[in-house]
Amino acid sequence: MSVLEKAKELGDQLAVSEELNEMKNSQLAVMQNPEAKAIVDEFQEKQQEYFRIQQQGQELNDSQKNNIKELEQKMSDNPLIAEYINKQQKFEKLLEEINNIISQSISGEQQSCDDSCCSSCNSGC
């Protein structure tokens, strides 16, 4: 089997993974809930606006910084959004572990895990 075929196989497995499925279901729940969707939309709008300001070399003022903190808190307080963020982080962790395994295979070096350990080394830390 070629490297590209293996990559396709990995992609196919990720597409049906529990982590991706849970993340997609959580995202759908957020998008179908008017309150949660409004919070996310407002956050993304302000995030883009403030990013443009910073790209122009300007600093955010205290009001803008507080506004972002308040929106982040609203997202944390909303159970649907908090669940989505959790599932997204779980999927990103899986991708990171996969990348680490590939990097280790390419370099031939075994990377040591941090204190929290990881599943990619099968608790051989």
MOKA-V314309 format. One record per residue. N is the residue number from 0. PSI is psi in degrees with one decimal (999 if undefined). Layout:
N:PSI / N:PSI
//
This chain:
0:134.8 / 1:164.8 / 2:-41.8 / 3:-35.3 / 4:-39.2 / 5:-40.2 / 6:-42.1 / 7:-42.9 / 8:-42.5 / 9:-45.2 / 10:-41.0 / 11:-40.2 / 12:-39.8 / 13:-37.3 / 14:-27.3 / 15:12.7 / 16:151.9 / 17:-39.7 / 18:-45.7 / 19:-41.8 / 20:-44.5 / 21:-39.9 / 22:-44.9 / 23:-41.5 / 24:-40.3 / 25:-40.7 / 26:-43.0 / 27:-41.3 / 28:-39.8 / 29:-46.5 / 30:-24.7 / 31:-8.6 / 32:114.1 / 33:-41.2 / 34:-48.4 / 35:-42.3 / 36:-40.3 / 37:-39.6 / 38:-46.9 / 39:-44.6 / 40:-44.0 / 41:-42.4 / 42:-46.9 / 43:-38.6 / 44:-47.8 / 45:-38.5 / 46:-44.8 / 47:-43.0 / 48:-45.6 / 49:-31.3 / 50:-42.4 / 51:-40.7 / 52:-45.7 / 53:-33.3 / 54:-27.6 / 55:6.1 / 56:10.8 / 57:150.9 / 58:150.2 / 59:141.1 / 60:171.6 / 61:-38.0 / 62:-43.8 / 63:-41.9 / 64:-43.1 / 65:-37.7 / 66:-44.9 / 67:-43.8 / 68:-41.9 / 69:-41.7 / 70:-39.1 / 71:-39.9 / 72:-40.6 / 73:-41.4 / 74:-41.7 / 75:-34.9 / 76:-20.1 / 77:117.7 / 78:-35.6 / 79:-42.7 / 80:-42.7 / 81:-40.7 / 82:-42.5 / 83:-45.2 / 84:-41.4 / 85:-45.7 / 86:-36.0 / 87:-43.4 / 88:-37.5 / 89:-42.3 / 90:-41.4 / 91:-36.0 / 92:-40.9 / 93:-46.0 / 94:-39.2 / 95:-42.6 / 96:-40.7 / 97:-45.3 / 98:-40.6 / 99:-42.2 / 100:-44.5 / 101:-45.0 / 102:-41.8 / 103:-41.0 / 104:-40.4 / 105:-45.1 / 106:-21.6 / 107:5.7 / 108:142.1 / 109:116.2 / 110:142.4 / 111:148.5 / 112:160.6 / 113:-175.7 / 114:-29.8 / 115:-13.5 / 116:172.4 / 117:163.6 / 118:-17.2 / 119:-18.5 / 120:10.0 / 121:42.7 / 122:27.3 / 123:24.2 / 124:999
//
